[in-house]
Amino acid sequence: ILTAAIVLFMGTFVTAQSLKQYTWDTYKTKFKIGTSWTVKENTGTTFSAGNKDINLTIYPRTGGHNNSSQLQTDLKAWVKDSKVTISSDGYLELPDLNGYHGYMVDGTYDGWAVFLMNIVDPDYTDIHLYIWVSYDAKSYDIALEVLKSFTPN
């Protein structure tokens, strides 16, 4: 799955579901969510939105590590703690995701396909965004589009 994610992550494609821009000022970020999604939680510690086919959860952390190898190590620890089974393709470095840098990985958890990302804005290095997207097979393209949309605000 990750190999396909790399190809799609770098290219532009059309999604069947409409997405809208969402801004989370507290953490100086913007990203896209589905127009049909319900925002389930929006606090200082968690953002969560989705529908029956796809769910996005963001866990901001402050005071984390900023160098590339530590971002990957932190993501690996989160994957292990969460008991996610990763794909055989491993971790993908994101040297420039619309200004963020970090790592992502894909896998499975509790019967769902998942993407996990750990990203940091070089201008606000004290804020790390741990991003979890769980989705069913038909929502794969939408899940990738949501991940691609993260942009510092």
C-alpha positions in Angstrom: 0.0 0.0 0.0 2.8 2.5 0.9 4.3 2.2 -2.6 1.0 3.3 -4.1 0.8 6.0 -1.5 4.1 7.4 -2.6 3.0 7.6 -6.2 -0.3 9.2 -5.3 1.3 11.5 -2.7 3.4 13.1 -5.3 0.8 13.3 -8.0 -2.6 15.0 -8.3 -5.8 13.1 -8.5 -9.5 13.6 -8.2 -11.4 12.4 -5.2 -15.0 11.3 -5.4 -15.9 13.0 -2.1 -15.9 16.7 -1.6 -13.4 18.1 0.8 -13.3 21.5 2.5 -10.5 23.4 4.1 -10.4 23.4 7.9 -8.2 25.7 10.0 -7.1 24.8 13.5 -5.6 28.1 14.7 -4.5 26.7 18.1 -1.9 24.6 16.3 -1.3 26.9 13.3 -2.4 24.3 10.8 -4.9 23.8 8.1 -6.1 20.6 6.4 -9.0 19.2 4.5 -11.9 17.2 5.8 -14.9 15.8 4.0 -17.9 18.0 3.6 -20.1 15.1 5.0 -17.9 14.5 8.0 -18.9 15.2 11.6 -16.4 16.9 13.8 -16.4 14.7 16.9 -13.9 16.4 19.0 -12.1 19.8 18.8 -10.2 20.5 22.0 -6.8 21.7 22.9 -5.6 18.1 23.0 -7.4 16.4 20.1 -9.2 17.0 16.8 -11.3 14.2 15.4 -13.7 14.1 12.5 -15.1 11.5 10.1 -17.9 9.4 8.9 -18.6 5.7 8.7 -15.9 5.2 6.0 -13.0 7.3 7.2 -11.8 9.0 10.4 -9.1 11.6 11.0 -7.7 12.2 14.5 -4.9 14.7 15.3 -3.0 14.6 18.5 -0.8 17.7 18.9 2.2 17.5 21.1 4.6 20.2 22.3 8.2 20.0 23.2 9.1 17.1 21.0 12.2 16.3 19.0 12.8 18.1 15.7 15.6 16.2 14.0 14.6 13.8 11.2 15.8 10.6 12.9 14.0 11.5 16.2 10.7 12.2 14.3 10.9 8.7 12.8 11.8 7.2 16.2 8.8 9.0 17.8 6.5 7.7 15.1 7.8 4.1 15.5 7.2 4.3 19.2 3.6 5.6 18.6 3.0 2.7 16.1 4.3 0.2 18.6 2.3 1.6 21.5 -0.9 1.7 19.3 -0.4 -1.9 18.2 -0.6 -1.0 14.5 0.7 -3.6 12.1 2.7 -1.7 9.5 3.0 -2.6 5.8 6.2 -4.2 4.6 7.2 -1.0 2.8 8.0 0.7 6.1 8.4 4.4 6.9 8.3 7.2 4.3 10.2 10.4 5.0 8.3 13.6 4.2 11.1 16.2 3.7 8.6 18.9 2.5 4.9 18.3 3.0 3.7 21.9 2.2 6.3 23.2 4.6 6.1 20.5 7.2 8.6 17.7 7.6 8.3 14.3 9.2 7.4 10.7 8.6 4.4 8.6 7.7 3.6 4.9 7.6 0.6 2.8 6.6 -0.7 -0.4 8.1 -3.7 -1.9 9.8 -5.4 -1.7 13.1 -8.5 -3.5 14.4 -9.6 -4.4 10.8 -9.1 -0.9 9.4 -6.4 0.4 7.1 -4.5 3.3 8.7 -2.1 6.0 7.9 -0.1 7.5 10.7 2.0 10.7 10.4 4.3 12.7 12.7 5.0 16.1 11.3 6.5 19.4 12.5 6.5 22.9 11.1 10.1 24.3 11.0 8.7 27.7 12.0 7.0 26.3 15.1 9.3 23.5 16.2 7.6 23.1 19.5 4.4 21.8 17.9 4.3 18.2 16.5 1.2 16.8 14.9 0.6 13.1 15.3 -2.0 12.3 12.7 -4.1 9.1 12.5 -6.4 8.3 9.5 -8.3 5.1 9.5 -10.3 4.2 6.4 -12.1 1.5 4.4 -10.8 0.4 1.0 -13.1 2.6 -1.0 -11.8 5.7 0.9 -8.1 5.2 0.2 -7.8 8.1 -2.2 -9.6 10.4 0.2 -7.3 9.4 3.0 -4.3 10.3 1.0 -5.8 13.6 -0.1 -6.4 14.5 3.5 -2.8 13.7 4.5 -1.5 15.7 1.5 -3.5 18.7 2.6 -1.7 19.5 5.8 -0.3 23.0 5.5 1.2 25.3 8.1 -1.1 28.3 8.8 
